[in-house]
Amino acid sequence: MSLLSNKYRVLVVFVGFLCLVSVCSNYVVMNFTFICMKNDMSFTRDDRGNETSPVSLFDYTPNEKKYIMWAVAAGTIMGTFPVNYVFVRFGGRWTFFIAGIVSVIATTVIPLAAQTSFHALLVARFCQGLAFAADFAAIGLLTVRWAPLSETAIFLGALTSFTNFSSVLTNAISGVICEGFGWRTAFYAHAAMGFVFFILWAIVYTDDPQKSSRVSSVELRKIQKNKSEQHLNTKNVDVPYKKLLTSPIVLCVWLNAFAEMSIIVFLHTYAPIFFNRILKFSVAETGFLLALSVFFPLPLKLVGGIISDKAKCFSERGKMLFFNTVSVGLVGFLIGLLGFIPQSYHYVSVVLFSFIFCCLSLNVAGFYKCATLHTRQFAHVVISTIQWMKSVALITGPALVAAIVKNEDSPVQWRIVLCILGGIMVTANTLALCVFTDKPAEYTMAEANEKSIKYEVNKEEA
């Protein structure tokens, strides 16, 4: 128990990561099952008058897919700020647990909702969005309360990798399940895993490390080292919303987050369709190659965090700008380049997909770290708003695709979408080069001359 109590933060992060993966996978799984559902002829529809043969009830048009995506986005947008308030007011243990159970229930009923009516499906997806609103607030709270300042990027790297990991898990599992057991089973399997993970969360997580009997004094000193009294006392604290909303640094963080989230949403939502319709891979190949493309970059999240936290030969701001340029600016260029690769070189596109995900993995040491170091104890508010940006991207992304991509087999139409998204990313990174900083904001300190709490860590504690 001594070893566990001296590293209890690692267990908390691991269980939190599993729960984040579950909530994300629960809504992402439908992006993959779209390509399986359309072949299910157990239920047919007669509202597609231009079709000469029976059409599956689950063969959704691009416009219908847009609304299915928007339902999740609407739930997340409406839930982000109320959920964030509940996290601040009541803590994360039961708030995140309830969100997880909502996600599990909504995922379980999606097959029934889909065959009942399109509107019932939208309601279930909306509930998934409400649950997803808790993900980034949970990341922020976990980092604020459990991460030592010297391990901020490492925590963020581990926790924010849930999006890529959920994509790997979902694409790999769903491809096999869809072809072997049917698309409905994919939803049931994801819901079952989520239920187990959130039971573990309720057992392991506590909102205050200082009040936990499972945390040793050595572990507690590591977590609290160099943190101010205001940083440590985060429950029921008054959040300076006006100062956050008018800060050029925070606004630039959110712009970079929106630009990158737009790419991430696009890749995770439309990559299965792009691989299947443009690159001409089969359903099984699509699942395998997508999982492979996302799997290899996964360790870079943690590697980037370790380099950012431990490399002392460069300034914090210099490291921050470098990683942000790679994860936002360079990705913007590469995503535009992706649209110009000939279809006959489809394996080159797969390699480029993997490299793009590699670059995206380094975002924890860019705008995420800027948000955490600059806003300190209010970082969970800023990071949860990044979730809101992702929700906006869930609306603007499908709207952009629906407006431009009229034929999913047209490479030219997809190219236009990719160039627009790439241009937004390059613009956001250019602004970041001018304003990002690693210095704490004035409003994070109760008094201008407030002293930070400093604990001496003995060699055996390190």
Backbone torsions as a table, in degrees:
resi	resn	phi	psi	omega
1	MET	NA	-27.4	-179.0
2	SER	-64.1	-43.8	179.7
3	LEU	-63.1	-42.5	179.8
4	LEU	-65.8	-41.5	-178.1
5	SER	-69.0	-25.5	177.6
6	ASN	-81.7	-12.6	178.9
7	LYS	-131.5	30.6	-173.1
8	TYR	-63.4	-29.0	179.5
9	ARG	-61.3	-30.7	178.8
10	VAL	-66.3	-42.3	178.2
11	LEU	-64.6	-41.8	179.1
12	VAL	-60.8	-45.1	179.4
13	VAL	-63.7	-42.2	-178.2
14	PHE	-62.9	-47.9	-180.0
15	VAL	-66.5	-41.2	176.6
16	GLY	-60.3	-39.3	178.3
17	PHE	-62.2	-44.0	179.0
18	LEU	-60.5	-39.6	179.6
19	CYS	-68.8	-39.6	176.8
20	LEU	-61.9	-43.1	177.9
21	VAL	-60.0	-42.9	-177.8
22	SER	-61.6	-50.1	-177.7
23	VAL	-61.9	-40.2	179.2
24	CYS	-68.9	-45.2	-179.1
25	SER	-61.8	-34.7	-178.0
26	ASN	-61.3	-32.8	177.6
27	TYR	-95.1	-25.1	-179.5
28	VAL	-72.7	-28.5	-174.1
29	VAL	-56.2	-30.5	-178.6
30	MET	-69.6	-28.3	178.0
31	ASN	-59.6	-35.7	179.1
32	PHE	-81.7	-42.4	-174.9
33	THR	-67.8	-13.3	174.9
34	PHE	-51.5	-41.6	-174.8
35	ILE	-77.6	-11.8	175.9
36	CYS	-99.0	-35.2	-174.0
37	MET	-63.9	-34.9	-174.9
38	LYS	-65.4	-17.3	179.7
39	ASN	-94.1	-0.3	179.4
40	ASP	-84.1	106.8	-176.1
41	MET	-98.5	17.1	178.5
42	SER	-67.5	-25.2	173.9
43	PHE	-132.9	133.5	-179.7
44	THR	-120.3	168.3	-178.8
45	ARG	-128.9	154.6	-179.0
46	ASP	-122.8	19.1	-178.6
47	ASP	-99.9	12.3	177.3
48	ARG	-111.4	76.3	-172.2
49	GLY	-60.4	-22.6	-178.2
50	ASN	-82.4	-3.2	179.9
51	GLU	-90.5	140.6	-178.8
52	THR	-95.4	-8.1	179.6
53	SER	-133.5	162.5	-179.2
54	PRO	-55.5	142.5	-178.8
55	VAL	-118.2	137.1	179.0
56	SER	-62.0	142.7	175.4
57	LEU	-59.4	-26.2	-174.5
58	PHE	-99.3	9.3	176.8
59	ASP	-89.2	89.1	-172.8
60	TYR	-83.7	143.2	176.2
61	THR	-75.3	163.4	176.2
62	PRO	-55.0	-35.0	179.8
63	ASN	-69.0	-40.0	177.4
64	GLU	-67.1	-38.9	176.8
65	LYS	-61.4	-35.4	177.8
66	LYS	-59.3	-45.9	-179.1
67	TYR	-69.0	-31.9	176.8
68	ILE	-65.0	-39.4	175.6
69	MET	-69.4	-41.3	-178.2
70	TRP	-64.8	-31.1	-179.9
71	ALA	-61.7	-42.4	176.2
72	VAL	-64.2	-44.9	-179.3
73	ALA	-61.9	-41.9	-180.0
74	ALA	-63.2	-41.8	177.7
75	GLY	-62.7	-41.0	-179.2
76	THR	-70.6	-41.5	178.8
77	ILE	-62.6	-45.0	-178.9
78	MET	-71.0	-26.5	-176.4
79	GLY	-92.4	-20.4	-171.1
80	THR	-57.3	-54.3	-174.8
81	PHE	-73.3	-42.2	173.3
82	PRO	-60.1	-42.1	179.2
83	VAL	-64.1	-41.3	178.9
84	ASN	-61.3	-40.4	178.0
85	TYR	-61.7	-43.1	-179.2
86	VAL	-66.0	-37.8	176.2
87	PHE	-60.2	-45.7	-179.6
88	VAL	-66.4	-41.0	-174.2
89	ARG	-77.1	-42.6	-171.4
90	PHE	-116.8	-3.7	-178.9
91	GLY	89.4	178.7	-171.7
92	GLY	-99.7	-16.3	-172.4
93	ARG	-59.5	-60.8	-175.9
94	TRP	-84.7	-26.2	177.1
95	THR	-62.7	-48.7	-179.0
96	PHE	-70.4	-34.1	178.5
97	PHE	-62.2	-46.5	179.6
98	ILE	-62.6	-42.0	177.7
99	ALA	-59.8	-41.1	179.5
100	GLY	-64.0	-41.6	179.6
101	ILE	-66.7	-37.4	175.2
102	VAL	-59.7	-43.7	179.0
103	SER	-62.5	-42.8	179.8
104	VAL	-61.4	-47.0	-178.6
105	ILE	-64.8	-44.9	-179.3
106	ALA	-61.9	-39.7	179.8
107	THR	-67.6	-37.8	179.9
108	THR	-63.3	-37.4	-174.5
109	VAL	-89.3	-4.5	-177.3
110	ILE	-58.5	-45.6	178.0
111	PRO	-57.2	-42.3	178.3
112	LEU	-67.5	-41.7	179.7
113	ALA	-63.1	-40.1	-177.5
114	ALA	-63.6	-37.5	-179.5
115	GLN	-85.5	-13.6	177.9
116	THR	-79.1	-56.0	177.5
117	SER	-169.1	159.1	179.2
118	PHE	-64.3	-37.1	-179.1
119	HIS	-68.4	-36.0	176.3
120	ALA	-63.7	-38.3	176.6
121	LEU	-62.6	-41.8	179.5
122	LEU	-63.6	-36.5	178.3
123	VAL	-65.4	-43.6	178.6
124	ALA	-63.2	-40.8	178.3
125	ARG	-66.8	-36.5	176.8
126	PHE	-60.3	-41.8	178.1
127	CYS	-65.4	-36.6	174.3
128	GLN	-61.3	-38.4	178.1
129	GLY	-65.8	-40.3	176.6
130	LEU	-58.3	-44.0	179.3
131	ALA	-66.7	-38.9	-178.6
132	PHE	-65.3	-22.5	178.6
133	ALA	-61.6	-20.8	-177.5
134	ALA	-83.5	-15.1	-172.4
135	ASP	-60.0	-54.4	-174.3
136	PHE	-74.8	-29.0	173.4
137	ALA	-63.6	-38.1	177.8
138	ALA	-65.5	-40.6	177.4
139	ILE	-60.6	-47.2	-179.7
140	GLY	-61.2	-44.7	-177.9
141	LEU	-68.0	-41.5	176.8
142	LEU	-59.1	-42.7	-178.8
143	THR	-69.0	-43.4	-178.8
144	VAL	-63.7	-43.2	-171.8
145	ARG	-92.5	-24.7	-173.3
146	TRP	-117.0	-16.5	-175.9
147	ALA	-90.8	126.6	166.8
148	PRO	-61.8	149.9	-179.6
149	LEU	-58.2	-32.1	-178.6
150	SER	-75.7	-5.2	-179.8
151	GLU	-123.4	21.4	-176.1
152	THR	-58.1	-51.6	-177.6
153	ALA	-67.3	-32.5	178.3
154	ILE	-65.2	-45.7	176.3
155	PHE	-59.1	-49.3	-179.1
156	LEU	-62.1	-39.3	178.9
157	GLY	-62.2	-44.2	-179.9
158	ALA	-66.9	-45.0	-173.8
159	LEU	-75.6	-42.1	-176.7
160	THR	-76.0	-7.5	176.3
161	SER	-74.9	0.0	-178.8
162	PHE	-61.1	-32.7	-178.2
163	THR	-64.2	-49.3	179.5
164	ASN	-66.3	-41.5	-178.4
165	PHE	-64.8	-39.9	179.1
166	SER	-65.0	-34.3	177.6
167	SER	-66.3	-43.1	177.0
168	VAL	-60.7	-50.3	-178.1
169	LEU	-60.3	-48.1	-175.6
170	THR	-67.4	-46.1	-178.6
171	ASN	-65.7	-40.0	-178.6
172	ALA	-69.7	-46.5	-177.3
173	ILE	-72.9	-44.1	-174.1
174	SER	-65.7	-35.7	178.9
175	GLY	-60.5	-43.2	179.6
176	VAL	-71.6	-44.8	-177.4
177	ILE	-64.7	-44.4	-178.0
178	CYS	-58.3	-44.6	-176.5
179	GLU	-78.6	-28.3	-176.9
180	GLY	-94.5	-36.1	-172.7
181	PHE	-127.5	-4.9	-179.4
182	GLY	98.9	154.4	-173.4
183	TRP	-67.3	-27.9	-179.4
184	ARG	-62.7	-38.7	-178.5
185	THR	-62.6	-29.1	178.4
186	ALA	-61.3	-40.1	178.8
187	PHE	-69.4	-41.6	-179.2
188	TYR	-64.9	-39.8	-179.5
189	ALA	-65.0	-42.2	179.0
190	HIS	-64.7	-39.6	179.8
191	ALA	-65.5	-40.6	-179.8
192	ALA	-63.3	-44.3	178.2
193	MET	-61.6	-41.7	-179.8
194	GLY	-61.5	-39.9	179.8
195	PHE	-61.0	-44.1	179.3
196	VAL	-63.5	-45.4	-177.5
197	PHE	-62.0	-40.3	-176.7
198	PHE	-77.7	-23.9	169.6
199	ILE	-64.2	-42.7	176.5
200	LEU	-61.2	-40.4	178.7
201	TRP	-58.5	-46.7	-178.3
202	ALA	-63.2	-29.5	-179.8
203	ILE	-80.1	-42.1	-169.8
204	VAL	-88.2	-40.9	-169.2
205	TYR	-79.9	143.1	169.8
206	THR	-137.2	147.1	-174.2
207	ASP	-76.4	-25.5	-176.6
208	ASP	-126.0	104.9	179.5
209	PRO	-55.8	-31.7	-176.3
210	GLN	-67.0	-26.2	-177.2
211	LYS	-99.2	3.5	-178.3
212	SER	-91.2	128.7	177.8
213	SER	-74.0	-12.2	-179.0
214	ARG	-84.2	-11.2	-176.6
215	VAL	-101.4	123.7	-179.6
216	SER	-74.3	164.9	177.3
217	SER	-64.5	-33.6	177.6
218	VAL	-64.4	-46.5	179.2
219	GLU	-63.1	-41.6	-178.8
220	LEU	-62.9	-40.4	179.4
221	ARG	-65.1	-36.9	177.7
222	LYS	-64.1	-43.0	-177.6
223	ILE	-66.4	-37.3	-173.1
224	GLN	-91.9	-8.0	-174.0
225	LYS	-57.0	129.3	176.4
226	ASN	67.8	13.3	177.3
227	LYS	-94.7	143.5	178.1
228	SER	-77.7	166.3	176.8
229	GLU	-58.7	-39.7	-179.4
230	GLN	-66.6	-33.7	178.6
231	HIS	-67.0	-38.6	-176.8
232	LEU	-75.7	-33.7	-178.3
233	ASN	-96.5	79.9	-173.4
234	THR	-96.9	-11.9	-176.2
235	LYS	-80.9	132.8	179.1
236	ASN	63.5	19.7	179.4
237	VAL	-76.8	146.9	176.7
238	ASP	-77.8	120.0	-178.4
239	VAL	-85.9	126.9	179.7
240	PRO	-79.2	72.6	-173.9
241	TYR	-58.9	-40.2	-178.2
242	LYS	-62.1	-43.2	-179.9
243	LYS	-67.5	-36.4	177.5
244	LEU	-66.3	-43.2	-176.4
245	LEU	-72.1	-18.6	-179.3
246	THR	-108.5	6.1	179.4
247	SER	-82.0	121.5	177.9
248	PRO	-59.3	-33.1	-179.0
249	ILE	-69.0	-46.6	179.6
250	VAL	-64.8	-41.9	178.7
251	LEU	-62.2	-38.2	178.4
252	CYS	-69.4	-36.5	174.7
253	VAL	-58.8	-46.0	-179.2
254	TRP	-67.0	-34.6	177.1
255	LEU	-65.0	-45.5	177.8
256	ASN	-63.3	-38.2	178.3
257	ALA	-63.9	-43.6	179.8
258	PHE	-62.7	-43.2	-179.6
259	ALA	-61.5	-45.9	-178.3
260	GLU	-72.3	-38.9	178.3
261	MET	-62.6	-32.8	177.5
262	SER	-61.7	-41.1	177.7
263	ILE	-68.1	-45.3	-178.0
264	ILE	-62.3	-45.0	178.0
265	VAL	-60.7	-43.6	179.5
266	PHE	-60.6	-47.8	-176.6
267	LEU	-64.5	-45.0	-176.7
268	HIS	-75.7	-25.0	-179.2
269	THR	-87.6	-43.5	-170.5
270	TYR	-109.4	-6.6	178.3
271	ALA	-59.4	-42.5	176.9
272	PRO	-58.5	-41.7	178.6
273	ILE	-67.7	-42.6	-179.1
274	PHE	-61.7	-44.4	179.7
275	PHE	-65.7	-38.9	-175.2
276	ASN	-79.2	-41.6	-173.2
277	ARG	-93.9	-35.0	-177.6
278	ILE	-95.6	-47.2	-177.9
279	LEU	-86.0	-9.0	171.9
280	LYS	65.4	37.7	172.9
281	PHE	-91.5	151.0	177.7
282	SER	-71.2	173.0	-179.8
283	VAL	-61.0	-46.9	-179.9
284	ALA	-64.7	-42.7	178.5
285	GLU	-64.0	-38.2	179.1
286	THR	-60.2	-47.5	179.5
287	GLY	-61.8	-44.3	-178.5
288	PHE	-66.6	-48.0	-176.4
289	LEU	-68.2	-36.7	176.9
290	LEU	-66.2	-42.8	177.8
291	ALA	-61.5	-41.2	179.7
292	LEU	-66.2	-41.4	-178.5
293	SER	-62.8	-33.4	-177.7
294	VAL	-91.6	-26.0	-175.1
295	PHE	-68.9	-47.6	-175.1
296	PHE	-59.7	-37.9	179.9
297	PRO	-75.1	-9.3	-173.4
298	LEU	-54.3	-45.7	-179.0
299	PRO	-62.6	-21.5	-177.3
300	LEU	-66.2	-25.8	175.2
301	LYS	-56.7	-49.5	-178.3
302	LEU	-73.1	-39.8	178.9
303	VAL	-61.8	-44.8	178.5
304	GLY	-61.6	-39.6	178.4
305	GLY	-65.3	-42.1	179.8
306	ILE	-64.2	-45.2	179.4
307	ILE	-61.6	-43.8	-178.2
308	SER	-64.0	-39.5	-177.5
309	ASP	-80.4	-34.7	-170.4
310	LYS	-100.3	-23.7	-178.4
311	ALA	-73.6	114.8	-175.8
312	LYS	-102.4	-0.8	-176.7
313	CYS	-82.3	-6.9	177.8
314	PHE	-126.2	155.0	178.5
315	SER	-70.2	155.3	179.2
316	GLU	-59.9	-41.8	-178.8
317	ARG	-66.7	-40.0	179.7
318	GLY	-62.0	-44.0	178.1
319	LYS	-64.7	-40.5	-179.6
320	MET	-60.9	-46.0	-179.5
321	LEU	-67.3	-38.2	179.0
322	PHE	-62.0	-51.1	-177.7
323	PHE	-66.1	-34.3	178.5
324	ASN	-68.6	-37.5	178.6
325	THR	-64.4	-39.3	178.7
326	VAL	-68.8	-45.6	-172.8
327	SER	-81.6	-18.8	179.4
328	VAL	-116.4	-58.2	-176.2
329	GLY	-64.2	-51.7	-178.7
330	LEU	-65.1	-39.6	178.8
331	VAL	-61.8	-37.8	177.3
332	GLY	-58.4	-41.7	178.1
333	PHE	-67.0	-44.4	-175.8
334	LEU	-69.0	-35.3	-179.0
335	ILE	-68.0	-33.0	174.7
336	GLY	-69.2	-39.2	179.0
337	LEU	-62.6	-32.9	-177.9
338	LEU	-57.2	-34.2	-177.5
339	GLY	-71.4	-12.7	-176.5
340	PHE	-103.7	1.6	178.4
341	ILE	-79.3	127.1	-178.4
342	PRO	-59.9	149.2	-179.2
343	GLN	-60.4	-30.6	-178.7
344	SER	-67.5	-18.1	178.6
345	TYR	-102.2	46.1	-172.5
346	HIS	-64.9	-27.4	177.8
347	TYR	-72.7	-25.8	173.0
348	VAL	-65.2	-39.6	176.7
349	SER	-62.2	-38.2	178.5
350	VAL	-63.1	-43.7	178.5
351	VAL	-62.6	-41.7	-180.0
352	LEU	-66.4	-37.5	174.3
353	PHE	-55.9	-47.5	-179.5
354	SER	-61.6	-41.7	-178.8
355	PHE	-67.3	-37.1	176.7
356	ILE	-62.0	-44.1	178.0
357	PHE	-65.1	-32.6	175.5
358	CYS	-60.7	-47.5	-179.4
359	CYS	-65.9	-41.7	179.3
360	LEU	-61.8	-28.5	-178.3
361	SER	-64.5	-18.5	-176.0
362	LEU	-90.1	6.2	-176.6
363	ASN	-65.3	-22.2	-178.9
364	VAL	-62.9	-27.2	179.9
365	ALA	-93.4	3.2	178.2
366	GLY	-106.1	-110.9	-174.1
367	PHE	-67.3	-28.2	176.5
368	TYR	-63.0	-45.8	-178.2
369	LYS	-69.4	-36.0	176.0
370	CYS	-59.2	-44.5	179.6
371	ALA	-61.7	-42.1	-176.0
372	THR	-71.5	-45.3	-177.7
373	LEU	-72.9	-32.0	-176.9
374	HIS	-80.9	-38.4	-175.5
375	THR	-103.5	-3.5	173.2
376	ARG	44.6	-111.8	-173.5
377	GLN	-68.3	-11.3	177.7
378	PHE	-101.2	11.9	-176.3
379	ALA	-62.1	-32.3	-178.8
380	HIS	-65.1	-28.5	177.1
381	VAL	-70.5	-45.2	-179.7
382	VAL	-65.5	-43.5	-177.8
383	ILE	-70.3	-36.0	177.1
384	SER	-67.2	-28.2	175.8
385	THR	-70.7	-27.4	172.4
386	ILE	-60.3	-36.0	174.6
387	GLN	-61.3	-40.2	177.6
388	TRP	-62.6	-39.4	176.5
389	MET	-61.0	-38.9	178.0
390	LYS	-64.7	-35.5	178.1
391	SER	-65.8	-41.5	175.9
392	VAL	-61.0	-40.9	179.0
393	ALA	-64.2	-30.5	177.1
394	LEU	-67.1	-20.4	176.1
395	ILE	-93.1	-48.9	-176.7
396	THR	-68.0	-35.0	-179.3
397	GLY	-63.1	-58.5	176.8
398	PRO	-59.7	-32.9	178.1
399	ALA	-66.1	-41.6	178.3
400	LEU	-63.1	-45.2	179.9
401	VAL	-65.2	-43.1	-179.5
402	ALA	-64.3	-33.1	-178.7
403	ALA	-75.2	-29.9	-173.2
404	ILE	-106.7	-42.6	-175.4
405	VAL	-89.5	93.8	176.9
406	LYS	-88.2	-22.6	178.7
407	ASN	-130.5	111.6	-175.1
408	GLU	-66.6	-8.8	177.1
409	ASP	-95.8	6.8	-177.0
410	SER	-97.0	109.7	178.2
411	PRO	-62.6	-34.0	-177.1
412	VAL	-64.2	-42.1	-179.1
413	GLN	-66.9	-40.1	176.1
414	TRP	-65.1	-35.2	-179.8
415	ARG	-61.3	-40.6	179.8
416	ILE	-61.9	-44.6	179.0
417	VAL	-60.4	-45.7	-178.4
418	LEU	-62.7	-39.8	-179.8
419	CYS	-68.1	-38.2	177.9
420	ILE	-64.2	-47.0	-179.8
421	LEU	-63.2	-40.7	178.6
422	GLY	-63.6	-39.1	179.1
423	GLY	-64.2	-38.7	177.8
424	ILE	-63.1	-40.5	-178.9
425	MET	-66.3	-43.9	179.6
426	VAL	-62.1	-40.5	178.7
427	THR	-63.1	-45.6	-179.3
428	ALA	-62.0	-42.0	-179.5
429	ASN	-67.0	-36.0	178.5
430	THR	-60.1	-42.2	177.6
431	LEU	-66.8	-37.2	179.7
432	ALA	-61.9	-35.5	179.1
433	LEU	-60.0	-23.5	-176.7
434	CYS	-91.9	-28.8	-168.8
435	VAL	-120.5	-19.3	-175.3
436	PHE	-60.9	144.4	178.4
437	THR	-147.6	158.3	176.7
438	ASP	-103.4	1.3	-176.3
439	LYS	-80.6	140.6	177.1
440	PRO	-68.3	143.1	178.7
441	ALA	-71.1	154.0	-178.3
442	GLU	-60.2	-35.0	-176.5
443	TYR	-75.3	-3.3	176.4
444	THR	-83.1	-9.9	-179.6
445	MET	-112.2	137.5	179.3
446	ALA	-66.1	-37.2	178.6
447	GLU	-135.0	152.0	-176.9
448	ALA	-60.9	-31.4	-176.4
449	ASN	-102.9	19.6	-177.4
450	GLU	-62.0	139.2	179.5
451	LYS	-90.2	145.4	174.7
452	SER	-83.1	149.1	174.7
453	ILE	-76.8	128.1	-178.9
454	LYS	-124.2	128.7	177.7
455	TYR	-114.6	137.1	176.1
456	GLU	-81.9	129.2	179.3
457	VAL	-108.1	119.2	179.6
458	ASN	-71.0	161.7	-176.7
459	LYS	-59.6	-37.8	-179.0
460	GLU	-71.4	-16.0	178.8
461	GLU	-86.0	-24.8	-176.7
462	ALA	-77.9	NA	NA
